[in-house]
Every structure is written in C-alpha cells, then in structure tokens.
Amino acid sequence: MSPATIFNLHLVLGYVAWLLCFGMVWPKLRAMDRVEAHRLIATLHSFRFFGLVFILPGVTGRALPPDFASFAAYGDFATGLLAMAALATIRIRPLFWLSVLAFNLVGAADLLVNYYHGVRLDLPSVAGELGAAYAIVMIYVPILMITHLAAFALLLRPAGKGAGQRRPVD
C-alpha cells in the first residue's frame, strides 16, 4: 500500500471509530444542560495548544509544507485559547456564549482550511513528514471536527432543551 493510501485510510477510519464512540455520548450531551454540554466540548478543545508541535523543529520533518504547518499550528493555538476563555468565563454567560461561538467558528474553520491545504499540497504523499504529529491528524482531528459539529447542533437547539427535559438514553 502506498503512503498516501495508508494516510487516507487512517483518516477515514479515525472518523469511523470516533463516530462509533460519539454515538454513545451524543444522547447524553443532548440531554445535558446546554452550558455543561458546551463546557465539556470546550474542555476537549482547550488542549489544542498542542497543535503548535506542527512548527516545533524535530517533531515534524523539514519537508512538511510550511503553508500547512504554520496555519495548522496557529489555528489550533487560537482555538485552544478561545476554548480556555469559554471555560474561564462560564460564570459570565454573555462572554461564555461568545467564547463558545468563537472557538467553534475558529476551530472548525481551522480544520476545514487544513483539509484544503492538505489536499492542495498533497499532504498524503509526504505524510511521513508529519512525524509525531501524525497521531494528531489521525486520532485527535476527527473528534475535534465531530465535536464542533455537535456544538453547532447544540447551539442551534432551542433554549430549554436539555437537563429539564431529559429524553431516555438507554
């Protein structure tokens, strides 16, 4: 199998595995209080500062396209800081909701642009240059995108849905 085939297979299977896991969590998230559900999602995304490894010498190879590495690193960093802002402002609801919206918009845009850069720069053909950051792309990115989509769905849910109106969760 070619490195590009393995890269694409890993990426698809990362989404499949996380969707199977998330299928168990989603009913519980939907039944939770909206603030608590977004708090859980923000906690996961607060670790995105780790994406700075894309520009850390020695972690990725020198042939990793700089257009990909820099945008991925700083997009993750910004998203992580915004997620931390959401967690820090949980008692100031207008700021909390603004931070929740901001980290989800910035984070989802970051991932979409990284996918665009990955295709444009043929990242699968140089996948080995991701070095240790390969695990981020294959294991962490799928759950990040899935939780951004879940956060948008929860944001669009009418107020009052959740903890006060629990649905059966089985």
MDTraj code that builds the backbone (N, CA, C; nanometers):
import mdtraj as md
import numpy as np

residues = "MET SER PRO ALA THR ILE PHE ASN LEU HIS LEU VAL LEU GLY TYR VAL ALA TRP LEU LEU CYS PHE GLY MET VAL TRP PRO LYS LEU ARG ALA MET ASP ARG VAL GLU ALA HIS ARG LEU ILE ALA THR LEU HIS SER PHE ARG PHE PHE GLY LEU VAL PHE ILE LEU PRO GLY VAL THR GLY ARG ALA LEU PRO PRO ASP PHE ALA SER PHE ALA ALA TYR GLY ASP PHE ALA THR GLY LEU LEU ALA MET ALA ALA LEU ALA THR ILE ARG ILE ARG PRO LEU PHE TRP LEU SER VAL LEU ALA PHE ASN LEU VAL GLY ALA ALA ASP LEU LEU VAL ASN TYR TYR HIS GLY VAL ARG LEU ASP LEU PRO SER VAL ALA GLY GLU LEU GLY ALA ALA TYR ALA ILE VAL MET ILE TYR VAL PRO ILE LEU MET ILE THR HIS LEU ALA ALA PHE ALA LEU LEU LEU ARG PRO ALA GLY LYS GLY ALA GLY GLN ARG ARG PRO VAL ASP".split()
xyz = np.array([
    [0.0843, -0.1174, 0.0000],
    [0.0000, 0.0000, 0.0000],
    [0.0891, 0.1242, 0.0000],
    [0.0480, 0.2239, -0.0737],
    [0.1259, 0.3473, -0.0797],
    [0.1051, 0.4292, 0.0479],
    [0.2018, 0.5160, 0.0802],
    [0.1834, 0.6032, 0.1977],
    [0.0562, 0.6882, 0.1872],
    [0.0233, 0.7355, 0.0684],
    [-0.0973, 0.8173, 0.0505],
    [-0.2231, 0.7354, 0.0798],
    [-0.2252, 0.6100, 0.0370],
    [-0.3399, 0.5227, 0.0630],
    [-0.3542, 0.4975, 0.2130],
    [-0.2423, 0.4699, 0.2792],
    [-0.2446, 0.4457, 0.4236],
    [-0.2932, 0.5710, 0.4966],
    [-0.2428, 0.6879, 0.4568],
    [-0.2845, 0.8153, 0.5168],
    [-0.4354, 0.8327, 0.5057],
    [-0.4883, 0.8173, 0.3856],
    [-0.6325, 0.8355, 0.3641],
    [-0.7147, 0.7307, 0.4385],
    [-0.6667, 0.6076, 0.4417],
    [-0.7349, 0.5013, 0.5158],
    [-0.7376, 0.5331, 0.6653],
    [-0.6232, 0.5763, 0.7182],
    [-0.6180, 0.6142, 0.8600],
    [-0.7158, 0.7265, 0.8914],
    [-0.7212, 0.8259, 0.8047],
    [-0.8085, 0.9398, 0.8288],
    [-0.9558, 0.8985, 0.8294],
    [-0.9951, 0.8200, 0.7298],
    [-1.1342, 0.7739, 0.7226],
    [-1.1681, 0.6863, 0.8430],
    [-1.0792, 0.5940, 0.8767],
    [-1.1061, 0.5045, 0.9896],
    [-1.1043, 0.5793, 1.1229],
    [-1.0286, 0.6885, 1.1312],
    [-1.0324, 0.7729, 1.2502],
    [-1.1705, 0.8312, 1.2700],
    [-1.2311, 0.8775, 1.1603],
    [-1.3680, 0.9299, 1.1688],
    [-1.4674, 0.8199, 1.2037],
    [-1.4524, 0.7044, 1.1422],
    [-1.5453, 0.5937, 1.1695],
    [-1.5385, 0.5539, 1.3169],
    [-1.4177, 0.5364, 1.3691],
    [-1.4024, 0.4955, 1.5093],
    [-1.4614, 0.6001, 1.6037],
    [-1.4321, 0.7279, 1.5789],
    [-1.4846, 0.8329, 1.6661],
    [-1.6355, 0.8473, 1.6531],
    [-1.6886, 0.8308, 1.5341],
    [-1.8351, 0.8380, 1.5202],
    [-1.9032, 0.7252, 1.5966],
    [-1.8426, 0.6070, 1.5952],
    [-1.8984, 0.4955, 1.6722],
    [-1.8944, 0.5258, 1.8221],
    [-1.7837, 0.5822, 1.8692],
    [-1.7738, 0.6203, 2.0109],
    [-1.8694, 0.7341, 2.0432],
    [-1.8736, 0.8338, 1.9568],
    [-1.9555, 0.9520, 1.9826],
    [-2.1040, 0.9180, 1.9823],
    [-2.1408, 0.8125, 1.9109],
    [-2.2794, 0.7682, 1.9114],
    [-2.3289, 0.7327, 2.0504],
    [-2.2380, 0.6917, 2.1372],
    [-2.2754, 0.6601, 2.2757],
    [-2.2849, 0.7858, 2.3615],
    [-2.2099, 0.8897, 2.3252],
    [-2.2017, 1.0119, 2.4048],
    [-2.3076, 1.1148, 2.3650],
    [-2.3398, 1.1194, 2.2361],
    [-2.4297, 1.2221, 2.1845],
    [-2.5642, 1.2291, 2.2571],
    [-2.6331, 1.1167, 2.2826],
    [-2.7608, 1.1270, 2.3551],
    [-2.7439, 1.1896, 2.4935],
    [-2.6345, 1.1604, 2.5595],
    [-2.6099, 1.2179, 2.6922],
    [-2.5814, 1.3675, 2.6825],
    [-2.5043, 1.4076, 2.5826],
    [-2.4759, 1.5503, 2.5625],
    [-2.6043, 1.6277, 2.5340],
    [-2.6896, 1.5712, 2.4488],
    [-2.8162, 1.6375, 2.4145],
    [-2.9075, 1.6513, 2.5354],
    [-2.9002, 1.5562, 2.6260],
    [-2.9866, 1.5592, 2.7433],
    [-2.9325, 1.6500, 2.8540],
    [-2.8070, 1.6871, 2.8444],
    [-2.7445, 1.7710, 2.9469],
    [-2.7905, 1.9154, 2.9366],
    [-2.7677, 1.9878, 3.0447],
    [-2.7819, 2.1323, 3.0430],
    [-2.6885, 2.1868, 2.9344],
    [-2.7357, 2.2857, 2.8594],
    [-2.6582, 2.3402, 2.7462],
    [-2.5209, 2.3907, 2.7888],
    [-2.5141, 2.4607, 2.8993],
    [-2.3863, 2.5149, 2.9463],
    [-2.2887, 2.4012, 2.9760],
    [-2.3354, 2.2995, 3.0463],
    [-2.2482, 2.1870, 3.0812],
    [-2.2032, 2.1100, 2.9575],
    [-2.2898, 2.0937, 2.8610],
    [-2.2519, 2.0241, 2.7379],
    [-2.1419, 2.1017, 2.6650],
    [-2.1590, 2.2334, 2.6542],
    [-2.0570, 2.3150, 2.5876],
    [-1.9291, 2.3232, 2.6696],
    [-1.9433, 2.3146, 2.7995],
    [-1.8249, 2.3130, 2.8866],
    [-1.7412, 2.1875, 2.8597],
    [-1.8066, 2.0743, 2.8439],
    [-1.7336, 1.9506, 2.8128],
    [-1.6608, 1.9611, 2.6786],
    [-1.7294, 2.0140, 2.5796],
    [-1.6681, 2.0279, 2.4477],
    [-1.5515, 2.1265, 2.4542],
    [-1.5694, 2.2372, 2.5253],
    [-1.4620, 2.3362, 2.5396],
    [-1.3404, 2.2754, 2.6102],
    [-1.3643, 2.1885, 2.7063],
    [-1.2534, 2.1244, 2.7772],
    [-1.1680, 2.0428, 2.6808],
    [-1.2312, 1.9662, 2.5949],
    [-1.1568, 1.8894, 2.4946],
    [-1.0752, 1.9834, 2.4051],
    [-1.1364, 2.0902, 2.3584],
    [-1.0696, 2.1811, 2.2653],
    [-0.9660, 2.2698, 2.3335],
    [-0.9703, 2.2809, 2.4645],
    [-0.8718, 2.3638, 2.5337],
    [-0.7305, 2.3067, 2.5215],
    [-0.7182, 2.1814, 2.4849],
    [-0.5874, 2.1191, 2.4669],
    [-0.5293, 2.1416, 2.3269],
    [-0.5972, 2.2200, 2.2454],
    [-0.5490, 2.2404, 2.1089],
    [-0.4231, 2.3243, 2.1010],
    [-0.3786, 2.3809, 2.2110],
    [-0.2490, 2.4473, 2.2114],
    [-0.1398, 2.3503, 2.1663],
    [-0.1667, 2.2217, 2.1837],
    [-0.0714, 2.1174, 2.1464],
    [-0.0403, 2.1194, 1.9969],
    [-0.1283, 2.1775, 1.9151],
    [-0.1052, 2.1847, 1.7712],
    [0.0188, 2.2637, 1.7334],
    [0.0747, 2.3399, 1.8275],
    [0.1989, 2.4127, 1.7991],
    [0.3141, 2.3190, 1.7632],
    [0.2981, 2.1885, 1.7922],
    [0.4050, 2.0943, 1.7560],
    [0.4271, 2.0881, 1.6055],
    [0.3296, 2.1329, 1.5261],
    [0.3480, 2.1318, 1.3810],
    [0.4637, 2.2218, 1.3374],
    [0.5004, 2.3189, 1.4219],
    [0.6126, 2.4075, 1.3872],
    [0.7304, 2.3896, 1.4821],
    [0.7281, 2.2852, 1.5633],
    [0.8370, 2.2581, 1.6560],
    [0.9447, 2.1761, 1.5851],
    [1.0651, 2.2321, 1.5692],
    [1.1713, 2.1575, 1.5000],
    [1.1972, 2.0228, 1.5673],
    [1.2106, 1.9207, 1.4849],
    [1.2384, 1.7867, 1.5347],
    [1.1151, 1.7014, 1.5545],
    [0.9990, 1.7636, 1.5644],
    [0.8758, 1.6854, 1.5785],
    [0.8239, 1.6494, 1.4401],
    [0.8252, 1.7456, 1.3506],
    [0.7857, 1.7197, 1.2119],
    [0.9087, 1.7299, 1.1240],
    [0.9007, 1.6728, 1.0045],
    [1.0125, 1.6752, 0.9121],
    [1.0252, 1.8094, 0.8416],
    [1.1421, 1.8329, 0.7882],
    [1.1693, 1.9595, 0.7188],
    [1.0899, 1.9745, 0.5896],
    [1.0447, 1.8632, 0.5333],
    [0.9704, 1.8690, 0.4069],
    [0.8204, 1.8866, 0.4262],
    [0.7759, 1.9005, 0.5536],
    [0.6336, 1.9276, 0.5764],
    [0.6052, 2.0666, 0.5214],
    [0.5090, 2.0787, 0.4303],
    [0.4836, 2.2096, 0.3685],
    [0.4577, 2.3177, 0.4742],
    [0.5363, 2.4271, 0.4693],
    [0.5192, 2.5326, 0.5690],
    [0.3793, 2.5953, 0.5662],
    [0.3166, 2.5994, 0.4475],
    [0.1800, 2.6535, 0.4394],
    [0.0845, 2.5727, 0.5255],
    [0.1060, 2.4434, 0.5303],
    [0.0215, 2.3578, 0.6125],
    [0.0580, 2.3725, 0.7599],
    [0.1870, 2.3593, 0.7901],
    [0.2326, 2.3550, 0.9290],
    [0.1983, 2.4815, 1.0068],
    [0.2263, 2.5967, 0.9504],
    [0.2031, 2.7228, 1.0226],
    [0.0552, 2.7465, 1.0480],
    [-0.0249, 2.7289, 0.9458],
    [-0.1683, 2.7530, 0.9635],
    [-0.2274, 2.6554, 1.0642],
    [-0.1880, 2.5281, 1.0543],
    [-0.2395, 2.4274, 1.1479],
    [-0.1983, 2.4616, 1.2911],
    [-0.0727, 2.5006, 1.3092],
    [-0.0221, 2.5305, 1.4432],
    [-0.0943, 2.6492, 1.5056],
    [-0.0999, 2.7583, 1.4329],
    [-0.1584, 2.8797, 1.4912],
    [-0.3113, 2.8743, 1.4975],
    [-0.3742, 2.8038, 1.4062],
    [-0.5193, 2.7860, 1.4138],
    [-0.5577, 2.7052, 1.5365],
    [-0.4817, 2.5986, 1.5624],
    [-0.5061, 2.5187, 1.6827],
    [-0.4806, 2.6003, 1.8091],
    [-0.3721, 2.6759, 1.8092],
    [-0.3369, 2.7567, 1.9255],
    [-0.4476, 2.8577, 1.9568],
    [-0.4941, 2.9271, 1.8537],
    [-0.6020, 3.0259, 1.8725],
    [-0.7289, 2.9584, 1.9240],
    [-0.7623, 2.8437, 1.8672],
    [-0.8824, 2.7711, 1.9103],
    [-0.8700, 2.7281, 2.0557],
    [-0.7539, 2.6773, 2.0927],
    [-0.7317, 2.6359, 2.2315],
    [-0.7473, 2.7511, 2.3293],
    [-0.6912, 2.8672, 2.2930],
    [-0.7043, 2.9846, 2.3808],
    [-0.8506, 3.0287, 2.3929],
    [-0.9235, 3.0259, 2.2814],
    [-1.0655, 3.0636, 2.2848],
    [-1.1474, 2.9640, 2.3668],
    [-1.1129, 2.8357, 2.3582],
    [-1.1827, 2.7347, 2.4392],
    [-1.1533, 2.7577, 2.5874],
    [-1.0298, 2.7936, 2.6193],
    [-0.9958, 2.8250, 2.7581],
    [-1.0710, 2.9491, 2.8054],
    [-1.0880, 3.0451, 2.7163],
    [-1.1651, 3.1649, 2.7507],
    [-1.3092, 3.1271, 2.7841],
    [-1.3645, 3.0332, 2.7084],
    [-1.5007, 2.9874, 2.7387],
    [-1.5058, 2.9253, 2.8780],
    [-1.4086, 2.8430, 2.9092],
    [-1.4064, 2.7790, 3.0409],
    [-1.3867, 2.8820, 3.1530],
    [-1.3048, 2.9823, 3.1275],
    [-1.2758, 3.0839, 3.2295],
    [-1.3934, 3.1791, 3.2529],
    [-1.4806, 3.1915, 3.1536],
    [-1.5906, 3.2888, 3.1641],
    [-1.7261, 3.2227, 3.1875],
    [-1.7249, 3.1008, 3.2341],
    [-1.8511, 3.0269, 3.2478],
    [-1.9518, 3.0984, 3.3385],
    [-1.9045, 3.1778, 3.4320],
    [-1.9963, 3.2493, 3.5227],
    [-2.0453, 3.3815, 3.4634],
    [-1.9863, 3.4229, 3.3536],
    [-2.0286, 3.5461, 3.2857],
    [-2.0904, 3.5009, 3.1534],
    [-2.2186, 3.4654, 3.1580],
    [-2.2838, 3.3960, 3.0471],
    [-2.2692, 3.4634, 2.9108],
    [-2.2853, 3.5950, 2.8970],
    [-2.2692, 3.6522, 2.7622],
    [-2.1282, 3.6291, 2.7066],
    [-2.0255, 3.6409, 2.7924],
    [-1.8881, 3.6164, 2.7490],
    [-1.8651, 3.4684, 2.7199],
    [-1.9246, 3.3831, 2.8028],
    [-1.9137, 3.2387, 2.7817],
    [-1.9691, 3.2010, 2.6440],
    [-2.0912, 3.2460, 2.6138],
    [-2.1530, 3.2091, 2.4865],
    [-2.0765, 3.2678, 2.3683],
    [-2.0237, 3.3884, 2.3844],
    [-1.9420, 3.4481, 2.2783],
    [-1.8152, 3.3656, 2.2558],
    [-1.7525, 3.3225, 2.3652],
    [-1.6318, 3.2400, 2.3548],
    [-1.6622, 3.1033, 2.2949],
    [-1.7753, 3.0448, 2.3323],
    [-1.8161, 2.9153, 2.2761],
    [-1.8338, 2.9278, 2.1247],
    [-1.9049, 3.0310, 2.0837],
    [-1.9253, 3.0526, 1.9406],
    [-1.7918, 3.0778, 1.8711],
    [-1.7063, 3.1605, 1.9322],
    [-1.5773, 3.1948, 1.8711],
    [-1.4871, 3.0727, 1.8550],
    [-1.4723, 2.9914, 1.9602],
    [-1.3803, 2.8791, 1.9466],
    [-1.4332, 2.7750, 1.8485],
    [-1.5641, 2.7627, 1.8377],
    [-1.6186, 2.6670, 1.7417],
    [-1.6056, 2.7176, 1.5980],
    [-1.6297, 2.8457, 1.5763],
    [-1.6123, 2.9016, 1.4410],
    [-1.4662, 2.8979, 1.3977],
    [-1.3770, 2.9448, 1.4855],
    [-1.2339, 2.9461, 1.4534],
    [-1.1820, 2.8035, 1.4376],
    [-1.2211, 2.7155, 1.5289],
    [-1.1725, 2.5775, 1.5251],
    [-1.2200, 2.4998, 1.4036],
    [-1.3472, 2.5131, 1.3692],
    [-1.3993, 2.4429, 1.2506],
    [-1.3362, 2.4997, 1.1241],
    [-1.3222, 2.6323, 1.1171],
    [-1.2571, 2.6941, 1.0005],
    [-1.1127, 2.6475, 0.9896],
    [-1.0442, 2.6388, 1.1019],
    [-0.9060, 2.5902, 1.1037],
    [-0.8969, 2.4499, 1.0440],
    [-0.9834, 2.3614, 1.0883],
    [-0.9788, 2.2242, 1.0378],
    [-1.0141, 2.2178, 0.8892],
    [-1.1141, 2.2931, 0.8479],
    [-1.1527, 2.2933, 0.7061],
    [-1.0408, 2.3489, 0.6180],
    [-0.9778, 2.4558, 0.6624],
    [-0.8666, 2.5126, 0.5849],
    [-0.7483, 2.4161, 0.5834],
    [-0.7255, 2.3464, 0.6951],
    [-0.6174, 2.2470, 0.6976],
    [-0.6459, 2.1331, 0.6005],
    [-0.7719, 2.0907, 0.5909],
    [-0.8062, 1.9885, 0.4917],
    [-0.7806, 2.0425, 0.3503],
    [-0.8203, 2.1655, 0.3257],
    [-0.7966, 2.2278, 0.1954],
    [-0.6462, 2.2315, 0.1651],
    [-0.5668, 2.2798, 0.2612],
    [-0.4211, 2.2836, 0.2414],
    [-0.3648, 2.1431, 0.2205],
    [-0.4153, 2.0478, 0.2980],
    [-0.3675, 1.9104, 0.2855],
    [-0.3904, 1.8537, 0.1461],
    [-0.5064, 1.8835, 0.0882],
    [-0.5362, 1.8365, -0.0477],
    [-0.4524, 1.9129, -0.1493],
    [-0.4498, 2.0450, -0.1353],
    [-0.3775, 2.1302, -0.2310],
    [-0.2279, 2.0990, -0.2314],
    [-0.1715, 2.0722, -0.1144],
    [-0.0280, 2.0471, -0.1027],
    [0.0068, 1.8990, -0.1103],
    [-0.0940, 1.8144, -0.1354],
    [-0.0763, 1.6697, -0.1435],
    [-0.0092, 1.6137, -0.0176],
    [-0.0646, 1.6499, 0.0966],
    [-0.0112, 1.6051, 0.2254],
    [0.0010, 1.4529, 0.2357],
    [-0.0946, 1.3742, 0.1828],
    [-0.0783, 1.2291, 0.1934],
    [0.0524, 1.1764, 0.1339],
    [0.1053, 1.2438, 0.0322],
    [0.2296, 1.1950, -0.0291],
    [0.3524, 1.2243, 0.0564],
    [0.3406, 1.3154, 0.1521],
    [0.4524, 1.3456, 0.2425],
    [0.4106, 1.3215, 0.3879],
    [0.3193, 1.2284, 0.4086],
    [0.2636, 1.2031, 0.5418],
    [0.3712, 1.1726, 0.6454],
    [0.4784, 1.1084, 0.6042],
    [0.5865, 1.0771, 0.6974],
    [0.6507, 1.2008, 0.7575],
    [0.6396, 1.3139, 0.6878],
    [0.6963, 1.4393, 0.7377],
    [0.6177, 1.4955, 0.8556],
    [0.4994, 1.4425, 0.8800],
    [0.4240, 1.4851, 0.9977],
    [0.4909, 1.4371, 1.1265],
    [0.5756, 1.3354, 1.1152],
    [0.6449, 1.2832, 1.2318],
    [0.5469, 1.2437, 1.3407],
    [0.5793, 1.2844, 1.4634],
    [0.4936, 1.2512, 1.5779],
    [0.3568, 1.3183, 1.5669],
    [0.3469, 1.4261, 1.4899],
    [0.2198, 1.4967, 1.4738],
    [0.1203, 1.4172, 1.3894],
    [0.1649, 1.3094, 1.3273],
    [0.0758, 1.2231, 1.2501],
    [-0.0404, 1.1759, 1.3371],
    [-0.0103, 1.1440, 1.4637],
    [-0.1145, 1.0964, 1.5549],
    [-0.2209, 1.2029, 1.5789],
    [-0.1810, 1.3295, 1.5793],
    [-0.2784, 1.4374, 1.5976],
    [-0.3787, 1.4350, 1.4828],
    [-0.3264, 1.4253, 1.3630],
    [-0.4120, 1.4287, 1.2434],
    [-0.5068, 1.3091, 1.2405],
    [-0.4583, 1.1927, 1.2773],
    [-0.5381, 1.0713, 1.2640],
    [-0.6287, 1.0417, 1.3836],
    [-0.5850, 1.0787, 1.5027],
    [-0.6607, 1.0421, 1.6226],
    [-0.7389, 1.1606, 1.6796],
    [-0.6784, 1.2772, 1.6830],
    [-0.7389, 1.3918, 1.7501],
    [-0.8290, 1.4742, 1.6579],
    [-0.7865, 1.4964, 1.5346],
    [-0.8631, 1.5824, 1.4428],
    [-1.0055, 1.5310, 1.4188],
    [-1.0269, 1.4017, 1.3963],
    [-1.1657, 1.3584, 1.3737],
    [-1.2603, 1.3921, 1.4893],
    [-1.2182, 1.3703, 1.6134],
    [-1.3086, 1.4010, 1.7248],
    [-1.3253, 1.5518, 1.7415],
    [-1.2251, 1.6287, 1.7032],
    [-1.2391, 1.7746, 1.7082],
    [-1.3479, 1.8209, 1.6110],
    [-1.3437, 1.7703, 1.4887],
    [-1.4450, 1.8101, 1.3899],
    [-1.5841, 1.7622, 1.4317],
    [-1.5914, 1.6404, 1.4813],
    [-1.7206, 1.5860, 1.5250],
    [-1.7777, 1.6702, 1.6384],
    [-1.6939, 1.7098, 1.7336],
    [-1.7456, 1.7887, 1.8454],
    [-1.7782, 1.9324, 1.8045],
    [-1.7098, 1.9846, 1.7033],
    [-1.7515, 2.1165, 1.6517],
    [-1.8924, 2.1059, 1.5921],
    [-1.9159, 2.0031, 1.5149],
    [-2.0498, 1.9849, 1.4566],
    [-2.1546, 1.9652, 1.5659],
    [-2.1193, 1.8898, 1.6687],
    [-2.2114, 1.8699, 1.7809],
    [-2.2380, 2.0021, 1.8524],
    [-2.1344, 2.0820, 1.8710],
    [-2.1510, 2.2119, 1.9375],
    [-2.2438, 2.3025, 1.8574],
    [-2.2274, 2.3043, 1.7244],
    [-2.3171, 2.3856, 1.6415],
    [-2.4611, 2.3355, 1.6531],
    [-2.4792, 2.2043, 1.6552],
    [-2.6144, 2.1490, 1.6704],
    [-2.6741, 2.1889, 1.8048],
    [-2.5924, 2.1852, 1.9088],
    [-2.6412, 2.2239, 2.0418],
    [-2.6698, 2.3739, 2.0487],
    [-2.5886, 2.4539, 1.9807],
    [-2.6119, 2.5980, 1.9786],
    [-2.7417, 2.6330, 1.9068],
    [-2.7763, 2.5539, 1.8078],
    [-2.8984, 2.5787, 1.7314],
    [-3.0233, 2.5245, 1.7995],
    [-3.0047, 2.4431, 1.9007],
    [-3.1168, 2.3841, 1.9739],
    [-3.1903, 2.4933, 2.0505],
    [-3.3214, 2.4914, 2.0499],
    [-3.3963, 2.5924, 2.1251],
    [-3.3618, 2.5888, 2.2736],
    [-3.3566, 2.7058, 2.3351],
    [-3.3285, 2.7139, 2.4786],
    [-3.4338, 2.6351, 2.5548],
    [-3.3907, 2.5771, 2.6648],
    [-3.4843, 2.4997, 2.7460],
    [-3.4757, 2.3512, 2.7185],
    [-3.4180, 2.3132, 2.6049],
    [-3.3999, 2.1703, 2.5778],
    [-3.2790, 2.1239, 2.6569],
    [-3.2864, 2.0056, 2.7111],
    [-3.1714, 1.9534, 2.7831],
    [-3.2107, 1.9001, 2.9179],
    [-3.1365, 1.9436, 3.0210],
    [-3.1475, 1.8843, 3.1541],
    [-3.2906, 1.8825, 3.2080],
    [-3.3659, 1.9879, 3.1844],
    [-3.5007, 1.9917, 3.2369],
    [-3.5966, 1.9006, 3.1618],
    [-3.5601, 1.8608, 3.0421],
    [-3.6487, 1.7776, 2.9589],
    [-3.5709, 1.6555, 2.9110],
    [-3.5312, 1.5732, 3.0052],
    [-3.4492, 1.4562, 2.9698],
    [-3.5267, 1.3589, 2.8808],
    [-3.4532, 1.3055, 2.7862],
    [-3.5071, 1.2016, 2.6999],
    [-3.4458, 1.0680, 2.7447],
    [-3.5097, 0.9588, 2.7170],
    [-3.4488, 0.8292, 2.7510],
    [-3.3159, 0.8142, 2.6779],
    [-3.2163, 0.7597, 2.7500],
    [-3.0818, 0.7499, 2.6938],
    [-3.0401, 0.6058, 2.6687],
    [-3.1040, 0.5104, 2.7247],
    [-3.0696, 0.3667, 2.7128],
    [-2.9228, 0.3464, 2.7379],
])
top = md.Topology()
chain = top.add_chain()
for i, resn in enumerate(residues, 1):
    res = top.add_residue(resn, chain, resSeq=i)
    for name in ("N", "CA", "C"):
        top.add_atom(name, md.element.get_by_symbol(name[0]), res)
traj = md.Trajectory(xyz[None], top)
